[in-house]
């Protein structure tokens, strides 16, 4: 646990140590439920911005994905000040994964989805910060609008990148749609249960890929305007997250529903289902936190759902004097 305690004091992560990276990302995902409930994520964001993003290229590939998913999931709960501080780093990563022109290199669409989602939610809280980053003309009446400066080249460059990723996304959607038709034909012809299960997985991967592409196009469209309306609501559901469904009576609640695979078309264009993906990691950590912990006279393993939500609400209410990191350490220590 030395990594986590040192982290709060300004620890510089050892990117070559996979275990250290795993612990850091585990801590981040374990803290997300508390951010949702109003806890401050400033320490996490500041640390990621100062120590992780500058060495992002050195992280293992699957941990890059975990980090970007975590950043996307906490971005709706950031403060305007934190948003303004981390936006430049997010824009730089966006430019890295949204090439200005076609390069022939494979595009990681899940990375782009994560970064666009983070960008929208951060920019929604600090809109005029994008004037000097992307060349927008957003007026808030504050000196930070910097309207007297010429950022027109930034706008031209950023919108060219948007157009380029849109072209790549549409081309990929066409291939995925064709692939889905082939999967349907293969399913109809499949004889063994093993073959059917394999095709079912491929269809799930393709469906997730299509969701990723649809999200990218939905998020790039408003960004072509010089005064864009940034998405700050729940209109975009991240491709690896289950769609929010209307609540049903507890008596009608069945056993857990499988999440679709986070891969698409079997390639690295989308998040591949390896070991502990971000969604799987979060589930494991929440389950671990709820197992074997005695709280308020009740302990033992509990399932996800209402019991987990009530437990986390109660825990946060009774530990308001603690930082989210300290609560996380209590849970996973």
N, C-alpha and C positions, 0 to 999 in steps of 0.2 A: 504493500500500500504506500510505500515511500513516494512513488511517482505522483500519486494523487495529492498527498500532503505537500510535497514540494511544488506541485502545480499551482496551488493557491498562493505560494510565495514567489512565483515567477520561474518555475522549472522550465528548462529548455529541453523539449522532447528529444529522445534519441531515436531518430527516424530509422536507424539500422536495426533497432530492437523491436521485433514484431509484437512481443508481449506488451511492451510499453504502449505501442500504438493501440493495441486491442483494449488495454485498460482505459486509456483516455477516451476512446470512442464508446466503450461500455458505460463510462461515467456520463458521457453526454446523453446517450439514449436513456439511461436510467433517470436523468434529470428532466427529460421532456415533459412527463406528466405534471411536474411541479411548475414548469414554465406555463403550461396551459392553464394552471390554476392561479396564475398571477405572480409567481416567484420571479425574481430578477435573473436574467441570463447574462448579465453584463460580464461577469468573470469569465464565463465560457467563451463568449464572443470575443472579448478582448484578447484572451489567450490564443484562440484560433487565429485571429487576425495577426497577432504579433509573432507567434512562434510556429504555427502550422502552415498557413497559406504560403509564406515565403519559401518553405521547403516542400511544397505540395508535389512537385515533380519527383521527389525522392521517395515518396510513400509507395508501399506496395499497391498494385492496381486495385485490388478489391477493397483495400482500406480507403483509397481515394473515393470510391463509390460510397462507402459507409459515411465518410466525412461529409460529402456533398448532400447525401440524403438527410443526415442530421442537421446540417445547416439549413436545408430547405424546410425541415419540419419545425425548427425553432424560429424561423424568420417572421412568421405572423405575430410573434409575441415579443418582439424587440422594441426598445424605446427609440424615439427619434434620434437621440444622441448616439446610441450604439449603432443605429442604422447608418447614420452619416459617417461614422468612423470606418465601418467595414465595407461600405459600398464601393470605394475605389478598388479594393482587393477583389470583390465579386466581379466588377466590370472587367478587370484585367484577366480573370479566369474565363469570363465569357468570350473575350476576344481571342483567347487561346483556342477555345473549342468551337468558335464560330468563325471560321476562316473568311477573309475578305473575298477570296476567289477560290475556286475549286482547286484543290491541291493533289487529288488522287489518293490522299490518305483516308483511312477509314474514320468515319465520324462516330463518336460515342454519343448517341442521342439521349441516353439517360443522363449523362453529365449535363448536356445542354438543358434538358428539362429541369433538373435540379437548380441550375444556376439562373435560368429565366424566372423560375418560381421565387427564388430568393431575391433576385433583383426587383421584381414587382413589389413584393411585400416590404422590402427595405425602402425602396423608392417611394412607396405610398406614404411612409412616415416622414421621409425627408426628401420631398419631390425636387426642390430647387438644387439639391446636391448633384442632380443629374445634368444640370446646365453645363458645368465645367467638365463633366465626364463624358457626356454623350452629345453635347451641343444643343440640348433642348432650350426652350424659351419659356420656362415656367416662372410666373411672377407671384411672389408672396409678399413683396414690399420690404423684404429684408436685404441688408447689404450682401448676404450670401447668395443672392440671386445672380450677382455678377453680370448684369444685363449689358453693362457698358463694354464688355470684352467680347471679342469675336471668336466663337467656338464653332463656326460653320463647318470647318474641315472635320471636326470630331463628329458632327451630325452626319456628314456625307459618308464618313468611314463606317460609322455604326450602322446606318441604314443599309449600306452595301453588305455588311456582314449579315444583317437580318434577311435580306433578299437571298443571299447565298445559302443560308441554312434552310430557308423556306423551300428553295428549289431542291435541295438534297432530301428534305423531309418528304416532299410530295413524291419524289421518285421512289423513295423507300416505301411509302405507303402503297404505291402501285404494286411493288413487288410483294409486299406483305399480303395485300388483297388477293393477288394471284395465287400466292402460296396457300391462303386459307381455302380457296376453291379446290386446290390440289389435295389439301388435307381432308376435305369433305369427301372427295372421291375415294381417297385411300381408306377412309373410315368405312365407307359403304362396302368396300371390297375386302376389308380385313376379316380374317377368319379366327385367329387366336386372340385370347384375352390379352396376351403380352403385346401383340401388335396394336390392338385397340388402345391400350394404355399408353403406348409410345406415341401414337398419333394424337391422343387426347392431350398429352403434355405439349406436343408441338403446337396444337391449336391454342392452348392457353398462352404459350410463349408469343405466338403471333398476335393474339388478342391484346396482350400487354404492350407489345410493340406498337400496335395501332393506337392504343390509348396514349402512349408516349408521344407519338407523332401528332395526334390531334391536339394534345396539350401544348406542344411547341407552337403549332400554327395559331392556336387561340391566344397564346401569350406574345407572339411576335407581331400580330396584326395591329394592336393599338400602339405599338412602339414606333411606327412609321410617322406618326404625327409629331409636329414640333412642340406640341403641348399635350403629350399623351396622358390618358387617364390610367394610372397604374392600378393593377388589380390588388385589392386589399381585403377581399372577402373570400368566401369559400366556393366561388364559382368554378375554380379549377381544382379538381381532385387528383392528387399525384398518382401516377400510374400504378405504383406498387401498393397503394392504400385501397382498402375496400371502400366502396361507395357508402356514404352514410345512408342508412335505411331508417324509415320511421320506426319508432319504438313499438314493441309488441308486448302484450302481457307476459309476465314471467312464466306462466304455465305453458305458454306456447313456444318458449325458447328451447331450441334443440341443442344438440351437442355442437361443438365447435365446427365452424365451416372452414374448409381449407382456403388459404390464400392462393391466388393464381401465381404461377412461377414468374419471377422477375426477369426472365430471359426472353429474347425474341428472335425467332428464326434461327436459333442455334449459333448465332455469331456474337462477336464482341461489340456489335453496334449498340446492343442494349445490355442491361445488367444481367450477368449470368448467375445462375443459381449455384453458388459455391458456398459450402460450409455454412458460415454464419453471415448471411446478408443482413442489411440494416433492419429490415422488418423482423427477420428471425431472431436477430440479436436482441431487439427490443422485447420481443415476446419472452425470450429466455430470461432476460434480466428481470422483467416484471414478475414472472412466475417465481424466479429465485427469491425475489424480495418478499413475495407473499408466502413462501414456504418456510415453515419452521420459525416464524417470527411471532412472538407473543405480544399482543398489543391490546391494551384495554381489557385484559382478562380473556382475550380470545387469541388463539394461535393455530398452528398447523397449516397444512396446505389449503389454499383456497383457489378457486378457478378465476379466470378473467371475467370481465363483465361488471355487473352492478356491484358485487362484493369488492372487487378490486378498486373500483372508482370510490366507493364509500370509504374503503381503507385508506386510500391515498388522500382523500379530502380530510379525513380525520387526522391523519398523520401530519399534514401540512398545517392544519388549524392549531394543533397542539405543539408545534415546533416553529412558531413564527419568529422566535428569537434566533433561530439557526439559519445559516445560509443554505441555498439549495445543495451546494457541495457537501456541507456537513450532514445534511439529511441523506444524501446519496451514500456517503461513507458509512452512515449508520445502517443503511439498507444492504450494502454489498460488502461491508467489512467482515 
